[in-house]
Amino acid sequence: MSDNKFLIRNNALLKDAMFLLGWITAILIIAGLCWSLTQSIRNRFLMRAVNNVLEQSGDARRLTEPAHMERSGSLHGTWYTMTIARQADGSKALVFSFIGEGTFFPCAAVVNSEGKVQEFIPLNSHGKRIIARMAPGVLNLYARRIEGSEL
């Protein structure tokens, strides 16, 4: 009789654990599908936001389209092709999160056609203050990582 209660209790615990595992798995699958299926929409919104910042700062450059590039290394960001006054010059921009003085801020790195980082464009006022105080060695480190990640 006590063996029966033990089996029923274990079956109930196993059933509850499997139910919870099923819910967690379904949520992860749905989140993964939403993330992958909305990539183009997120890229478009990011491109529009960066172009607005460039326009407000009086910069003639604009992002035109996402550049589909293979990524190596651990650098996360989105690559875009860049134009100056509606003429393509072969440059690209990497929009990513810069870490400076313990905070994150959005930044764009302009990469010329030879794959060398020309400059970093902070995309908010906090980033402008941080980059102005940043040590050149840190900026060079970011530049080397970007140049090494572009294929």
C-alpha positions in Angstrom: 0.0 0.0 0.0 2.8 2.5 0.9 4.6 1.6 -2.4 1.5 2.6 -4.3 1.4 6.1 -2.6 5.2 6.5 -3.3 4.7 5.7 -7.1 1.7 8.0 -7.4 3.6 10.9 -5.7 6.6 10.3 -7.9 4.5 10.2 -11.0 2.8 13.4 -10.0 6.2 15.1 -9.5 7.5 13.8 -12.8 4.3 14.9 -14.6 4.7 18.5 -13.1 8.4 18.6 -14.0 7.7 17.6 -17.6 4.8 20.1 -17.8 7.2 22.9 -16.6 9.9 21.8 -19.0 7.4 21.8 -21.9 6.4 25.4 -21.1 10.0 26.6 -20.8 10.9 24.9 -24.1 7.8 26.4 -25.9 8.7 29.9 -24.6 12.3 29.6 -25.8 11.2 28.3 -29.2 8.7 31.2 -29.6 11.3 33.7 -28.5 13.9 32.3 -30.9 11.4 32.5 -33.8 10.4 36.0 -33.0 14.1 37.1 -32.8 15.0 35.5 -36.1 11.9 36.5 -38.0 12.1 40.2 -37.0 15.8 40.7 -37.9 15.1 42.8 -41.0 12.6 45.0 -39.2 15.1 45.6 -36.3 17.9 46.4 -38.8 15.6 48.9 -40.6 14.7 50.7 -37.4 18.3 50.8 -36.2 19.4 52.2 -39.6 16.7 54.9 -39.4 17.7 55.8 -35.9 21.4 56.1 -36.7 20.6 58.2 -39.8 18.5 60.5 -37.7 21.5 61.0 -35.3 23.8 61.6 -38.2 21.5 64.1 -39.8 21.0 66.0 -36.5 24.7 66.3 -36.0 25.2 67.7 -39.5 27.1 64.7 -40.9 26.6 64.0 -44.6 27.1 60.3 -44.3 24.1 57.9 -44.2 23.6 54.2 -43.7 22.0 52.7 -46.8 21.4 48.9 -46.2 22.5 46.1 -43.9 25.7 44.5 -45.1 25.4 40.7 -44.9 28.9 39.8 -43.6 30.2 36.7 -41.9 31.4 37.5 -38.5 34.4 36.1 -36.8 35.4 36.6 -33.2 33.1 37.8 -30.4 32.3 41.3 -31.6 28.5 41.8 -31.7 26.9 44.5 -33.8 25.3 45.1 -37.2 27.2 46.0 -40.3 25.8 48.6 -42.8 27.0 50.0 -46.1 27.6 53.8 -45.9 27.2 56.6 -48.5 28.4 60.1 -48.5 26.0 62.5 -50.2 24.3 59.6 -52.0 27.5 58.2 -53.5 28.9 54.9 -52.3 32.6 55.0 -51.5 33.0 51.4 -50.3 32.9 52.2 -46.6 30.9 50.4 -44.1 29.7 51.1 -40.5 29.5 48.8 -37.6 26.8 49.8 -35.1 27.5 48.3 -31.7 27.5 48.8 -28.0 30.6 50.5 -26.8 31.7 50.0 -23.2 33.4 53.0 -21.6 33.9 53.9 -18.0 31.6 51.1 -16.9 28.6 52.1 -19.0 27.3 51.0 -22.4 26.4 53.5 -25.2 25.6 53.1 -28.9 28.4 53.8 -31.3 29.1 53.4 -35.0 32.6 52.6 -36.3 33.3 53.8 -39.8 35.4 51.3 -41.7 37.0 52.3 -45.1 37.2 50.1 -48.2 40.5 48.7 -47.1 39.0 47.5 -43.8 40.6 50.1 -41.5 38.6 51.9 -38.8 38.5 55.6 -39.7 36.6 56.9 -36.7 34.1 56.1 -34.0 30.8 58.1 -34.0 29.0 58.0 -30.6 25.3 58.0 -31.1 24.2 59.9 -28.0 25.5 62.8 -25.8 26.7 60.5 -23.1 28.8 58.6 -25.6 30.3 61.9 -26.9 31.5 62.8 -23.4 32.9 59.3 -22.7 34.8 59.0 -26.0 36.3 62.5 -25.5 37.8 61.2 -22.2 38.7 57.7 -23.5 42.4 56.7 -23.7 43.7 56.2 -27.2 44.8 52.7 -26.3 41.2 51.6 -25.6 40.1 53.1 -28.9 42.9 51.3 -30.7 41.8 48.0 -29.0 38.3 48.4 -30.3 39.6 49.4 -33.8 41.8 46.2 -33.9 38.9 44.0 -32.9 36.6 45.6 -35.5 39.3 45.3 -38.2 39.9 41.7 -37.2 36.2 40.8 -37.3 35.5 42.0 -40.8 35.8 39.3 -43.5 
